[in-house]
């Protein structure tokens, strides 16, 4: 029998979502039909105004979560195709002189098969194969050994190992796996001590920070890389190895700082921990295929562009093809891919494509004096907005909203951004801010998983998340400015 309290709360929540959906629909229609002079953008076309309205719809739906975040992305693509593209209803079409340039419908659909999406899919497939073969357990068991049995060192080990896994494996899957390894440890720790809280908090913190290390570590990185390397946009040609060269050292430093912070808030009463990571490695030829492919893929991601001229997006097809051909991955395994994230990323790409494809971005650059804006103010405000939003809504949705806008702003600011290290500092700074947002159980899936254990209170998560988040913002943005000005990125 259903709990009456839950039933009432569920009803209230549904009513709130419905109200938010109605408000979103009304505001979208209003923006769609406003006089073009209202926006203050010279030469604004009818099609470009529709894109603005669709962007407003996306912002409201993602922030209010009136519908699931992935459903918002699908809605974006649907509305763009049916109302803004050259394959839309006749009612919405007209001559270019009358309505402006329509979107290429093939380009909108291609967002779901964007090379950056394939890069992300390659990471998902590697993670599934590593879990299926037991390679992840072997790696965790091997990596934790050097840290011994001293409680503080074991905590550091879990932070670093979780961080490394999150660079190549979904942070949600990493958090779930690492917490499974910790379950037997909790039984050996005093129930009244704070060691359990420390170890539990190490998992979401390690997963959130570790994701910054590679372009595939977390969706905000994918957005940043997409717009930095877009041939039709900034076209900066940032490689996988360039990203890692800056971000991996930053992640390691942040993880060590987080280690000391967690120990400060939750010191161990038991000084040693006997740790056993249980799990079996499958001893067959397919496991060997997974191990070799895993190592080869990472090698080519890091060095492939310089040594062989192969970019990271192309390399991502290697594990997909090898695992499919050898039967390591089957059709059922593909169901484990987080397709909702893929759709969210595709929706964000579609928004950016609409802004560029209709000429809205170009008109905005010409009409708004971006060059007169202070780069430091833009950077700080953008990162703070991203950090604040990402604590309450999906960091993927936040990046999908902010990165396309900031790509336009950065293009309009031109050389004035050199004092903060260029466009790279701003867009990668957004990715850093999104990953640093971990104050609440709802902030990230790893936070939610850790909170679900019942070992961590919301106040505990707030203390650690806020402290680590602020340090991440300050240190991350500072390093990006320094390396950007040195031209390392």
C-alpha positions as a Markdown table, in Angstrom:
| # | Residue | x | y | z |
|---|---|---|---|---|
| 1 | Unk | 0.0 | 0.0 | 0.0 |
| 2 | Unk | 1.4 | 3.4 | -1.0 |
| 3 | Unk | 2.4 | 5.8 | 1.8 |
| 4 | Unk | -0.3 | 8.6 | 1.9 |
| 5 | Unk | 2.4 | 11.2 | 2.7 |
| 6 | Unk | 4.5 | 10.2 | -0.3 |
| 7 | Unk | 1.4 | 10.2 | -2.4 |
| 8 | Unk | 0.5 | 13.8 | -1.5 |
| 9 | Unk | 4.1 | 15.0 | -1.9 |
| 10 | Unk | 4.3 | 13.3 | -5.3 |
| 11 | Unk | 1.1 | 15.0 | -6.3 |
| 12 | Unk | 2.3 | 18.4 | -5.2 |
| 13 | Unk | 5.6 | 17.8 | -7.1 |
| 14 | Unk | 3.8 | 16.8 | -10.2 |
| 15 | Unk | 1.6 | 20.0 | -10.0 |
| 16 | Unk | 4.7 | 22.1 | -9.6 |
| 17 | Unk | 6.3 | 20.5 | -12.6 |
| 18 | Unk | 3.2 | 21.0 | -14.7 |
| 19 | Unk | 3.0 | 24.7 | -13.6 |
| 20 | Unk | 6.7 | 25.2 | -14.6 |
| 21 | Unk | 6.0 | 23.6 | -17.9 |
| 22 | Unk | 3.0 | 25.9 | -18.6 |
| 23 | Unk | 5.1 | 29.0 | -17.6 |
| 24 | Unk | 7.9 | 27.8 | -19.8 |
| 25 | Unk | 5.6 | 27.3 | -22.8 |
| 26 | Unk | 4.0 | 30.8 | -22.3 |
| 27 | Unk | 7.3 | 32.6 | -22.0 |
| 28 | Unk | 8.6 | 30.8 | -25.1 |
| 29 | Unk | 5.6 | 31.8 | -27.1 |
| 30 | Unk | 6.0 | 35.4 | -25.9 |
| 31 | Unk | 9.7 | 35.6 | -26.8 |
| 32 | Unk | 8.9 | 33.9 | -30.2 |
| 33 | Unk | 6.4 | 36.7 | -31.0 |
| 34 | Unk | 8.1 | 39.8 | -29.5 |
| 35 | Unk | 9.0 | 42.7 | -31.9 |
| 36 | Unk | 12.5 | 42.0 | -33.1 |
| 37 | Unk | 13.6 | 45.5 | -32.0 |
| 38 | Unk | 13.1 | 44.3 | -28.4 |
| 39 | Unk | 16.3 | 42.3 | -28.5 |
| 40 | Unk | 18.6 | 45.2 | -29.5 |
| 41 | Unk | 20.4 | 43.0 | -32.1 |
| 42 | Unk | 20.9 | 44.7 | -35.4 |
| 43 | Unk | 19.7 | 42.7 | -38.4 |
| 44 | Unk | 17.9 | 40.1 | -36.2 |
| 45 | Unk | 15.9 | 37.8 | -38.5 |
| 46 | Unk | 12.7 | 35.9 | -37.8 |
| 47 | Unk | 14.6 | 32.6 | -37.7 |
| 48 | Unk | 17.2 | 34.0 | -35.3 |
| 49 | Unk | 14.4 | 35.2 | -33.0 |
| 50 | Unk | 12.9 | 31.7 | -33.0 |
| 51 | Unk | 16.3 | 30.3 | -31.9 |
| 52 | Unk | 16.4 | 32.8 | -29.0 |
| 53 | Unk | 12.9 | 31.6 | -28.0 |
| 54 | Unk | 14.1 | 28.0 | -28.2 |
| 55 | Unk | 17.1 | 28.9 | -26.1 |
| 56 | Unk | 14.8 | 30.5 | -23.5 |
| 57 | Unk | 12.7 | 27.3 | -23.5 |
| 58 | Unk | 15.8 | 25.2 | -22.9 |
| 59 | Unk | 17.0 | 27.4 | -20.0 |
| 60 | Unk | 13.7 | 27.2 | -18.2 |
| 61 | Unk | 13.2 | 23.5 | -18.8 |
| 62 | Unk | 16.7 | 22.6 | -17.7 |
| 63 | Unk | 16.6 | 24.8 | -14.6 |
| 64 | Unk | 13.1 | 24.0 | -13.4 |
| 65 | Unk | 13.4 | 20.3 | -14.5 |
| 66 | Unk | 9.7 | 20.4 | -15.5 |
| 67 | Unk | 10.6 | 17.5 | -17.7 |
| 68 | Unk | 13.8 | 15.3 | -17.5 |
| 69 | Unk | 17.0 | 17.0 | -18.7 |
| 70 | Unk | 17.5 | 14.5 | -21.5 |
| 71 | Unk | 13.9 | 15.0 | -22.6 |
| 72 | Unk | 14.6 | 18.7 | -22.8 |
| 73 | Unk | 17.5 | 18.1 | -25.3 |
| 74 | Unk | 15.2 | 15.9 | -27.4 |
| 75 | Unk | 12.6 | 18.7 | -27.4 |
| 76 | Unk | 15.2 | 21.2 | -28.5 |
| 77 | Unk | 16.2 | 19.1 | -31.5 |
| 78 | Unk | 12.6 | 18.4 | -32.3 |
| 79 | Unk | 11.6 | 22.1 | -32.3 |
| 80 | Unk | 14.7 | 23.1 | -34.3 |
| 81 | Unk | 13.9 | 20.6 | -37.0 |
| 82 | Unk | 10.1 | 21.3 | -37.2 |
| 83 | Unk | 10.2 | 25.1 | -36.8 |
| 84 | Unk | 13.7 | 26.4 | -37.8 |
| 85 | Unk | 15.2 | 24.0 | -40.3 |
| 86 | Unk | 14.9 | 23.9 | -44.1 |
| 87 | Unk | 12.8 | 20.8 | -43.5 |
| 88 | Unk | 10.3 | 22.5 | -41.2 |
| 89 | Unk | 6.6 | 23.0 | -41.7 |
| 90 | Unk | 5.8 | 25.2 | -44.7 |
| 91 | Unk | 4.1 | 27.6 | -42.4 |
| 92 | Unk | 7.5 | 28.4 | -40.8 |
| 93 | Unk | 9.4 | 28.6 | -44.0 |
| 94 | Unk | 9.9 | 31.5 | -46.3 |
| 95 | Unk | 12.5 | 33.2 | -48.5 |
| 96 | Unk | 15.9 | 34.1 | -46.9 |
| 97 | Unk | 15.1 | 37.8 | -47.4 |
| 98 | Unk | 11.8 | 37.4 | -45.6 |
| 99 | Unk | 12.7 | 35.1 | -42.7 |
| 100 | Unk | 16.5 | 34.8 | -42.7 |
| 101 | Unk | 18.7 | 31.7 | -43.2 |
| 102 | Unk | 17.0 | 28.4 | -42.2 |
| 103 | Unk | 19.0 | 25.7 | -40.4 |
| 104 | Unk | 20.3 | 22.8 | -42.4 |
| 105 | Unk | 18.2 | 19.9 | -41.1 |
| 106 | Unk | 21.1 | 17.4 | -41.8 |
| 107 | Unk | 23.3 | 19.5 | -39.6 |
| 108 | Unk | 20.8 | 19.4 | -36.7 |
| 109 | Unk | 20.4 | 15.6 | -36.9 |
| 110 | Unk | 24.2 | 15.2 | -37.2 |
| 111 | Unk | 24.6 | 16.6 | -33.7 |
| 112 | Unk | 23.8 | 13.2 | -32.4 |
| 113 | Unk | 26.7 | 11.7 | -34.4 |
| 114 | Unk | 29.1 | 14.5 | -33.8 |
| 115 | Unk | 32.7 | 13.3 | -33.6 |
| 116 | Unk | 32.8 | 14.5 | -29.9 |
| 117 | Unk | 29.8 | 12.3 | -29.2 |
| 118 | Unk | 31.8 | 9.3 | -30.6 |
| 119 | Unk | 34.7 | 10.2 | -28.3 |
| 120 | Unk | 32.3 | 10.1 | -25.4 |
| 121 | Unk | 30.8 | 6.8 | -26.6 |
| 122 | Unk | 34.3 | 5.3 | -26.8 |
| 123 | Unk | 34.8 | 6.1 | -23.1 |
| 124 | Unk | 31.5 | 4.4 | -22.2 |
| 125 | Unk | 32.4 | 1.3 | -24.1 |
| 126 | Unk | 35.8 | 1.1 | -22.4 |
| 127 | Unk | 34.1 | 1.3 | -19.0 |
| 128 | Unk | 31.6 | -1.4 | -19.8 |
| 129 | Unk | 34.3 | -3.8 | -21.1 |
| 130 | Unk | 36.5 | -3.1 | -18.1 |
| 131 | Unk | 33.7 | -3.9 | -15.7 |
| 132 | Unk | 32.5 | -7.0 | -17.6 |
| 133 | Unk | 36.0 | -8.5 | -17.7 |
| 134 | Unk | 36.8 | -7.7 | -14.1 |
| 135 | Unk | 39.7 | -5.6 | -15.2 |
| 136 | Unk | 38.5 | -2.7 | -13.1 |
| 137 | Unk | 38.7 | -4.8 | -9.9 |
| 138 | Unk | 42.3 | -5.9 | -10.8 |
| 139 | Unk | 43.3 | -2.3 | -11.4 |
| 140 | Unk | 41.8 | -1.1 | -8.1 |
| 141 | Unk | 43.4 | -4.0 | -6.2 |
| 142 | Unk | 46.8 | -3.3 | -7.7 |
| 143 | Unk | 46.6 | 0.5 | -7.3 |
| 144 | Unk | 45.6 | 0.4 | -3.6 |
| 145 | Unk | 48.5 | -1.8 | -2.5 |
| 146 | Unk | 51.2 | 0.9 | -2.3 |
| 147 | Unk | 49.1 | 2.9 | 0.2 |
| 148 | Unk | 49.4 | 0.2 | 2.9 |
| 149 | Unk | 47.0 | 0.0 | 5.8 |
| 150 | Unk | 47.4 | 3.3 | 7.6 |
| 151 | Unk | 44.0 | 4.9 | 7.6 |
| 152 | Unk | 45.0 | 8.3 | 6.3 |
| 153 | Unk | 47.0 | 6.7 | 3.4 |
| 154 | Unk | 44.1 | 4.4 | 2.5 |
| 155 | Unk | 41.9 | 7.5 | 2.3 |
| 156 | Unk | 44.4 | 9.1 | 0.0 |
| 157 | Unk | 44.5 | 5.9 | -2.1 |
| 158 | Unk | 40.8 | 5.9 | -2.6 |
| 159 | Unk | 40.7 | 9.5 | -3.6 |
| 160 | Unk | 43.5 | 9.1 | -6.2 |
| 161 | Unk | 42.2 | 5.8 | -7.5 |
| 162 | Unk | 38.7 | 7.1 | -7.8 |
| 163 | Unk | 40.1 | 10.2 | -9.6 |
| 164 | Unk | 42.0 | 8.1 | -12.1 |
| 165 | Unk | 39.1 | 5.8 | -12.9 |
| 166 | Unk | 36.8 | 8.9 | -13.4 |
| 167 | Unk | 39.2 | 10.2 | -16.1 |
| 168 | Unk | 38.2 | 7.3 | -18.3 |
| 169 | Unk | 35.1 | 5.8 | -16.8 |
| 170 | Unk | 31.7 | 7.4 | -16.0 |
| 171 | Unk | 32.0 | 9.0 | -12.6 |
| 172 | Unk | 28.6 | 7.5 | -11.6 |
| 173 | Unk | 29.9 | 4.0 | -12.4 |
| 174 | Unk | 33.2 | 4.7 | -10.6 |
| 175 | Unk | 31.4 | 5.9 | -7.5 |
| 176 | Unk | 29.2 | 2.9 | -7.3 |
| 177 | Unk | 32.1 | 0.5 | -7.8 |
| 178 | Unk | 34.4 | 2.2 | -5.3 |
| 179 | Unk | 31.7 | 2.3 | -2.6 |
| 180 | Unk | 31.2 | -1.5 | -3.2 |
| 181 | Unk | 34.8 | -2.0 | -2.4 |
| 182 | Unk | 34.4 | 0.0 | 0.8 |
| 183 | Unk | 31.4 | -1.9 | 2.2 |
| 184 | Unk | 33.5 | -4.6 | 4.1 |
| 185 | Unk | 35.8 | -1.8 | 5.4 |
| 186 | Unk | 32.9 | 0.0 | 7.1 |
| 187 | Unk | 32.2 | -3.1 | 9.2 |
| 188 | Unk | 35.7 | -2.9 | 10.7 |
| 189 | Unk | 35.6 | 0.8 | 11.6 |
| 190 | Unk | 34.0 | 2.1 | 14.8 |
| 191 | Unk | 30.4 | 3.1 | 14.3 |
| 192 | Unk | 30.9 | 6.2 | 16.5 |
| 193 | Unk | 34.0 | 7.4 | 14.6 |
| 194 | Unk | 34.3 | 9.7 | 11.6 |
| 195 | Unk | 36.4 | 7.4 | 9.5 |
| 196 | Unk | 33.3 | 6.0 | 7.7 |
| 197 | Unk | 32.2 | 9.5 | 6.7 |
| 198 | Unk | 35.8 | 10.4 | 5.5 |
| 199 | Unk | 36.0 | 7.3 | 3.3 |
| 200 | Unk | 32.5 | 7.7 | 1.9 |
| 201 | Unk | 33.1 | 11.4 | 1.1 |
| 202 | Unk | 36.3 | 10.5 | -0.7 |
| 203 | Unk | 34.4 | 8.7 | -3.4 |
| 204 | Unk | 32.2 | 11.6 | -4.7 |
| 205 | Unk | 35.0 | 14.1 | -4.3 |
| 206 | Unk | 37.5 | 11.9 | -6.1 |
| 207 | Unk | 35.0 | 11.1 | -8.9 |
| 208 | Unk | 34.0 | 14.8 | -9.4 |
| 209 | Unk | 37.5 | 16.1 | -9.4 |
| 210 | Unk | 39.0 | 13.2 | -11.4 |
| 211 | Unk | 36.5 | 13.8 | -14.3 |
| 212 | Unk | 38.4 | 17.1 | -15.1 |
| 213 | Unk | 41.5 | 15.2 | -16.1 |
| 214 | Unk | 40.5 | 14.1 | -19.6 |
| 215 | Unk | 38.2 | 15.4 | -22.3 |
| 216 | Unk | 36.0 | 12.4 | -21.8 |
| 217 | Unk | 35.9 | 12.5 | -18.0 |
| 218 | Unk | 32.7 | 14.4 | -17.7 |
| 219 | Unk | 30.1 | 16.0 | -20.2 |
| 220 | Unk | 31.1 | 19.7 | -19.5 |
| 221 | Unk | 34.6 | 18.8 | -20.8 |
| 222 | Unk | 33.0 | 17.4 | -23.9 |
| 223 | Unk | 31.2 | 20.7 | -24.5 |
| 224 | Unk | 34.3 | 22.8 | -23.9 |
| 225 | Unk | 36.4 | 20.7 | -26.3 |
| 226 | Unk | 33.6 | 20.7 | -28.9 |
| 227 | Unk | 33.4 | 24.5 | -29.1 |
| 228 | Unk | 37.2 | 25.0 | -28.8 |
| 229 | Unk | 37.9 | 22.7 | -31.8 |
| 230 | Unk | 34.8 | 23.4 | -33.9 |
| 231 | Unk | 36.2 | 24.0 | -37.5 |
| 232 | Unk | 33.3 | 26.4 | -38.1 |
| 233 | Unk | 34.0 | 28.3 | -34.9 |
| 234 | Unk | 37.1 | 28.7 | -32.8 |
| 235 | Unk | 39.0 | 25.9 | -34.4 |
| 236 | Unk | 41.8 | 25.9 | -31.8 |
| 237 | Unk | 42.8 | 22.2 | -32.3 |
| 238 | Unk | 43.2 | 21.3 | -28.6 |
| 239 | Unk | 44.4 | 17.7 | -28.4 |
| 240 | Unk | 43.7 | 15.0 | -25.8 |
| 241 | Unk | 47.3 | 15.2 | -24.6 |
| 242 | Unk | 47.3 | 19.0 | -24.3 |
| 243 | Unk | 44.2 | 18.8 | -22.1 |
| 244 | Unk | 45.7 | 16.1 | -19.9 |
| 245 | Unk | 49.0 | 17.9 | -19.7 |
| 246 | Unk | 47.4 | 20.8 | -17.8 |
| 247 | Unk | 44.4 | 19.1 | -16.1 |
| 248 | Unk | 45.9 | 15.9 | -14.7 |
| 249 | Unk | 48.5 | 17.8 | -12.5 |
| 250 | Unk | 45.7 | 20.1 | -11.4 |
| 251 | Unk | 43.5 | 17.1 | -10.5 |
| 252 | Unk | 46.3 | 15.5 | -8.5 |
| 253 | Unk | 47.0 | 18.7 | -6.5 |
| 254 | Unk | 43.3 | 19.2 | -5.9 |
| 255 | Unk | 42.9 | 15.6 | -4.7 |
| 256 | Unk | 45.7 | 16.0 | -2.2 |
| 257 | Unk | 44.2 | 19.2 | -0.9 |
| 258 | Unk | 40.8 | 17.5 | -0.7 |
| 259 | Unk | 42.5 | 14.7 | 1.3 |
| 260 | Unk | 43.8 | 17.1 | 3.9 |
| 261 | Unk | 40.4 | 18.8 | 4.1 |
| 262 | Unk | 38.5 | 15.6 | 4.6 |
| 263 | Unk | 40.9 | 14.5 | 7.3 |
| 264 | Unk | 40.4 | 17.9 | 9.0 |
| 265 | Unk | 36.7 | 17.6 | 9.1 |
| 266 | Unk | 36.5 | 13.8 | 9.7 |
| 267 | Unk | 39.6 | 12.5 | 11.5 |
| 268 | Unk | 40.1 | 8.7 | 11.9 |
| 269 | Unk | 39.9 | 7.2 | 15.4 |
| 270 | Unk | 41.2 | 3.8 | 14.1 |
| 271 | Unk | 44.7 | 4.3 | 12.8 |
| 272 | Unk | 44.9 | 1.2 | 10.5 |
| 273 | Unk | 42.5 | -0.4 | 8.0 |
| 274 | Unk | 42.7 | -3.9 | 6.7 |
| 275 | Unk | 41.4 | -3.6 | 3.1 |
| 276 | Unk | 40.5 | -6.4 | 0.8 |
| 277 | Unk | 39.0 | -5.7 | -2.6 |
| 278 | Unk | 37.0 | -8.7 | -3.7 |
| 279 | Unk | 36.1 | -9.5 | -7.2 |
| 280 | Unk | 37.2 | -11.9 | -9.9 |
| 281 | Unk | 39.1 | -11.3 | -13.1 |
| 282 | Unk | 37.9 | -13.3 | -16.0 |
| 283 | Unk | 40.8 | -15.5 | -17.2 |
| 284 | Unk | 40.2 | -15.8 | -20.9 |
| 285 | Unk | 41.4 | -14.3 | -24.2 |
| 286 | Unk | 38.6 | -11.6 | -24.2 |
| 287 | Unk | 40.1 | -10.1 | -21.0 |
| 288 | Unk | 43.4 | -9.9 | -22.7 |
| 289 | Unk | 41.7 | -8.1 | -25.6 |
| 290 | Unk | 40.2 | -5.6 | -23.2 |
| 291 | Unk | 43.5 | -4.9 | -21.4 |
| 292 | Unk | 45.4 | -4.4 | -24.7 |
| 293 | Unk | 42.7 | -2.3 | -26.3 |
| 294 | Unk | 42.4 | -0.2 | -23.1 |
| 295 | Unk | 46.1 | 0.5 | -23.0 |
| 296 | Unk | 46.3 | 1.1 | -26.8 |
| 297 | Unk | 43.3 | 3.5 | -26.8 |
| 298 | Unk | 44.7 | 5.6 | -24.0 |
| 299 | Unk | 48.2 | 5.6 | -25.7 |
| 300 | Unk | 46.6 | 6.8 | -28.9 |
| 301 | Unk | 44.5 | 9.4 | -27.2 |
| 302 | Unk | 47.6 | 10.8 | -25.5 |
| 303 | Unk | 50.1 | 10.5 | -28.3 |
| 304 | Unk | 48.2 | 9.6 | -31.5 |
| 305 | Unk | 47.8 | 13.1 | -32.9 |
| 306 | Unk | 51.6 | 13.9 | -32.6 |
| 307 | Unk | 52.9 | 10.5 | -33.6 |
| 308 | Unk | 50.4 | 9.2 | -36.1 |
| 309 | Unk | 48.2 | 12.1 | -37.0 |
| 310 | Unk | 45.0 | 10.4 | -35.6 |
| 311 | Unk | 42.7 | 12.7 | -33.6 |
| 312 | Unk | 41.1 | 11.6 | -30.3 |
| 313 | Unk | 37.6 | 11.3 | -31.9 |
| 314 | Unk | 38.9 | 8.8 | -34.5 |
| 315 | Unk | 40.7 | 6.8 | -31.8 |
| 316 | Unk | 37.4 | 6.4 | -29.9 |
| 317 | Unk | 36.2 | 4.1 | -32.7 |
| 318 | Unk | 39.0 | 1.6 | -31.9 |
| 319 | Unk | 37.5 | 0.1 | -28.7 |
| 320 | Unk | 34.0 | 0.2 | -30.2 |
| 321 | Unk | 35.1 | -1.7 | -33.3 |
| 322 | Unk | 37.4 | -4.1 | -31.5 |
| 323 | Unk | 35.0 | -5.0 | -28.7 |
| 324 | Unk | 32.1 | -5.4 | -31.2 |
| 325 | Unk | 34.2 | -7.6 | -33.6 |
| 326 | Unk | 35.6 | -9.9 | -30.9 |
| 327 | Unk | 32.3 | -10.2 | -29.0 |
| 328 | Unk | 33.6 | -8.6 | -25.9 |
| 329 | Unk | 30.6 | -6.2 | -26.1 |
| 330 | Unk | 27.2 | -7.5 | -27.3 |
| 331 | Unk | 23.9 | -5.8 | -28.0 |
| 332 | Unk | 22.7 | -6.2 | -24.4 |
| 333 | Unk | 25.8 | -4.5 | -23.1 |
| 334 | Unk | 25.0 | -1.5 | -25.2 |
| 335 | Unk | 21.9 | -0.9 | -23.1 |
| 336 | Unk | 24.3 | 0.0 | -20.2 |
| 337 | Unk | 25.4 | 3.1 | -22.0 |
| 338 | Unk | 23.9 | 6.2 | -20.4 |
| 339 | Unk | 22.0 | 7.3 | -23.5 |
| 340 | Unk | 20.3 | 10.1 | -21.6 |
| 341 | Unk | 23.7 | 11.8 | -21.2 |
| 342 | Unk | 24.3 | 11.4 | -24.9 |
| 343 | Unk | 21.0 | 13.0 | -25.8 |
| 344 | Unk | 21.7 | 15.9 | -23.4 |
| 345 | Unk | 25.1 | 16.5 | -25.0 |
| 346 | Unk | 23.5 | 16.3 | -28.5 |
| 347 | Unk | 20.8 | 18.8 | -27.5 |
| 348 | Unk | 23.5 | 21.2 | -26.3 |
| 349 | Unk | 25.4 | 20.8 | -29.5 |
| 350 | Unk | 22.1 | 21.5 | -31.5 |
| 351 | Unk | 21.6 | 24.8 | -29.6 |
| 352 | Unk | 25.1 | 25.9 | -30.5 |
| 353 | Unk | 24.6 | 24.8 | -34.1 |
| 354 | Unk | 21.4 | 26.8 | -34.3 |
| 355 | Unk | 23.2 | 29.9 | -33.0 |
| 356 | Unk | 25.9 | 29.6 | -35.6 |
| 357 | Unk | 23.9 | 28.2 | -38.5 |
| 358 | Unk | 21.2 | 30.9 | -38.5 |
| 359 | Unk | 23.8 | 33.7 | -38.2 |
| 360 | Unk | 22.5 | 34.6 | -34.7 |
| 361 | Unk | 26.0 | 34.4 | -33.2 |
| 362 | Unk | 27.5 | 36.6 | -35.9 |
| 363 | Unk | 24.8 | 39.2 | -35.5 |
| 364 | Unk | 25.2 | 39.2 | -31.7 |
| 365 | Unk | 28.9 | 39.8 | -32.1 |
| 366 | Unk | 28.4 | 42.7 | -34.4 |
| 367 | Unk | 25.6 | 44.3 | -32.3 |
| 368 | Unk | 26.9 | 43.8 | -28.7 |
| 369 | Unk | 30.2 | 45.5 | -27.8 |
| 370 | Unk | 31.8 | 42.4 | -26.3 |
| 371 | Unk | 35.3 | 43.9 | -26.8 |
| 372 | Unk | 34.7 | 46.6 | -24.3 |
| 373 | Unk | 33.9 | 44.1 | -21.5 |
| 374 | Unk | 36.4 | 43.3 | -18.8 |
| 375 | Unk | 37.8 | 39.7 | -19.4 |
| 376 | Unk | 38.3 | 39.1 | -15.7 |
| 377 | Unk | 34.8 | 40.1 | -14.8 |
| 378 | Unk | 33.4 | 37.9 | -17.6 |
| 379 | Unk | 35.5 | 34.9 | -16.5 |
| 380 | Unk | 34.6 | 35.2 | -12.8 |
| 381 | Unk | 30.9 | 35.8 | -13.3 |
| 382 | Unk | 30.6 | 33.0 | -15.8 |
| 383 | Unk | 32.4 | 30.5 | -13.5 |
| 384 | Unk | 30.4 | 31.6 | -10.4 |
| 385 | Unk | 27.1 | 31.2 | -12.3 |
| 386 | Unk | 28.2 | 27.8 | -13.6 |
| 387 | Unk | 29.2 | 26.7 | -10.1 |
| 388 | Unk | 26.0 | 27.9 | -8.5 |
| 389 | Unk | 23.7 | 26.3 | -11.2 |
| 390 | Unk | 25.7 | 23.0 | -11.2 |
| 391 | Unk | 25.0 | 22.6 | -7.5 |
| 392 | Unk | 21.3 | 22.5 | -8.2 |
| 393 | Unk | 20.9 | 21.1 | -11.7 |
| 394 | Unk | 22.8 | 18.7 | -13.9 |
| 395 | Unk | 26.3 | 20.0 | -14.7 |
| 396 | Unk | 25.7 | 18.7 | -18.3 |
| 397 | Unk | 22.7 | 21.0 | -18.6 |
| 398 | Unk | 24.6 | 23.9 | -17.1 |
| 399 | Unk | 27.4 | 23.5 | -19.6 |
| 400 | Unk | 24.9 | 23.1 | -22.5 |
| 401 | Unk | 23.4 | 26.5 | -21.6 |
| 402 | Unk | 26.6 | 28.4 | -20.8 |
| 403 | Unk | 29.2 | 27.1 | -23.3 |
| 404 | Unk | 27.4 | 28.1 | -26.5 |
| 405 | Unk | 26.8 | 31.6 | -25.1 |
| 406 | Unk | 30.3 | 32.1 | -23.9 |
| 407 | Unk | 31.8 | 30.8 | -27.2 |
| 408 | Unk | 29.9 | 33.7 | -28.9 |
| 409 | Unk | 31.0 | 36.2 | -26.2 |
| 410 | Unk | 34.7 | 35.0 | -26.5 |
| 411 | Unk | 34.7 | 35.3 | -30.3 |
| 412 | Unk | 33.3 | 38.8 | -30.0 |
| 413 | Unk | 36.0 | 39.8 | -27.4 |
| 414 | Unk | 38.8 | 38.8 | -29.6 |
| 415 | Unk | 42.3 | 39.8 | -28.5 |
| 416 | Unk | 41.1 | 41.4 | -25.2 |
| 417 | Unk | 40.9 | 37.9 | -23.7 |
| 418 | Unk | 44.7 | 37.5 | -24.1 |
| 419 | Unk | 45.2 | 39.0 | -20.6 |
| 420 | Unk | 43.4 | 36.0 | -19.1 |
| 421 | Unk | 44.9 | 33.4 | -21.4 |
| 422 | Unk | 42.4 | 33.5 | -24.2 |
| 423 | Unk | 39.1 | 31.7 | -25.0 |
| 424 | Unk | 40.5 | 28.4 | -23.6 |
| 425 | Unk | 40.6 | 29.9 | -20.1 |
| 426 | Unk | 36.9 | 30.8 | -20.2 |
| 427 | Unk | 35.5 | 27.6 | -21.7 |
| 428 | Unk | 37.7 | 25.2 | -19.8 |
| 429 | Unk | 37.1 | 27.3 | -16.7 |
| 430 | Unk | 33.3 | 26.5 | -17.1 |
| 431 | Unk | 34.2 | 22.8 | -17.2 |
| 432 | Unk | 36.3 | 23.2 | -14.0 |
| 433 | Unk | 33.5 | 25.2 | -12.3 |
| 434 | Unk | 30.9 | 22.5 | -13.2 |
| 435 | Unk | 33.1 | 19.7 | -11.8 |
| 436 | Unk | 33.8 | 21.7 | -8.6 |
| 437 | Unk | 30.1 | 21.9 | -7.8 |
| 438 | Unk | 29.5 | 19.2 | -5.2 |
| 439 | Unk | 27.8 | 20.8 | -2.2 |
| 440 | Unk | 24.5 | 18.8 | -2.2 |
| 441 | Unk | 23.3 | 15.3 | -2.6 |
| 442 | Unk | 21.6 | 16.4 | -5.8 |
| 443 | Unk | 24.6 | 18.2 | -7.2 |
| 444 | Unk | 26.1 | 15.1 | -8.9 |
| 445 | Unk | 25.3 | 11.4 | -9.3 |
| 446 | Unk | 28.4 | 10.4 | -7.2 |
| 447 | Unk | 27.1 | 12.7 | -4.4 |
| 448 | Unk | 23.7 | 11.0 | -4.6 |
| 449 | Unk | 25.2 | 7.6 | -4.4 |
| 450 | Unk | 27.3 | 8.5 | -1.4 |
| 451 | Unk | 24.4 | 10.1 | 0.4 |
| 452 | Unk | 22.2 | 7.0 | -0.3 |
| 453 | Unk | 24.5 | 4.9 | 2.0 |
| 454 | Unk | 23.1 | 6.8 | 5.0 |
| 455 | Unk | 26.7 | 7.3 | 6.3 |
| 456 | Unk | 26.9 | 11.0 | 5.2 |
| 457 | Unk | 24.6 | 13.8 | 6.3 |
| 458 | Unk | 23.7 | 16.7 | 4.1 |
| 459 | Unk | 25.7 | 19.1 | 6.4 |
| 460 | Unk | 28.8 | 16.8 | 6.1 |
| 461 | Unk | 28.6 | 17.0 | 2.3 |
| 462 | Unk | 28.0 | 20.7 | 2.4 |
| 463 | Unk | 31.2 | 21.3 | 4.5 |
| 464 | Unk | 33.4 | 19.2 | 2.3 |
| 465 | Unk | 31.8 | 20.1 | -1.0 |
| 466 | Unk | 31.9 | 23.9 | -0.4 |
| 467 | Unk | 35.5 | 23.9 | 0.8 |
| 468 | Unk | 36.8 | 21.7 | -2.0 |
| 469 | Unk | 34.6 | 23.6 | -4.6 |
| 470 | Unk | 36.0 | 27.0 | -3.6 |
| 471 | Unk | 39.6 | 25.8 | -3.8 |
| 472 | Unk | 38.9 | 24.1 | -7.2 |
| 473 | Unk | 37.5 | 27.4 | -8.6 |
| 474 | Unk | 40.4 | 29.6 | -7.3 |
| 475 | Unk | 43.2 | 27.2 | -8.1 |
| 476 | Unk | 41.8 | 25.9 | -11.3 |
| 477 | Unk | 41.1 | 29.3 | -12.9 |
| 478 | Unk | 44.4 | 30.6 | -11.7 |
| 479 | Unk | 46.3 | 27.8 | -13.4 |
| 480 | Unk | 44.3 | 28.1 | -16.6 |
| 481 | Unk | 45.2 | 31.9 | -16.7 |
| 482 | Unk | 48.9 | 31.2 | -16.1 |
| 483 | Unk | 49.2 | 28.4 | -18.7 |
| 484 | Unk | 46.9 | 30.2 | -21.1 |
| 485 | Unk | 49.1 | 33.3 | -21.1 |
| 486 | Unk | 52.2 | 31.1 | -21.5 |
| 487 | Unk | 50.6 | 29.5 | -24.6 |
| 488 | Unk | 50.9 | 26.0 | -23.2 |
| 489 | Unk | 47.3 | 25.1 | -24.0 |
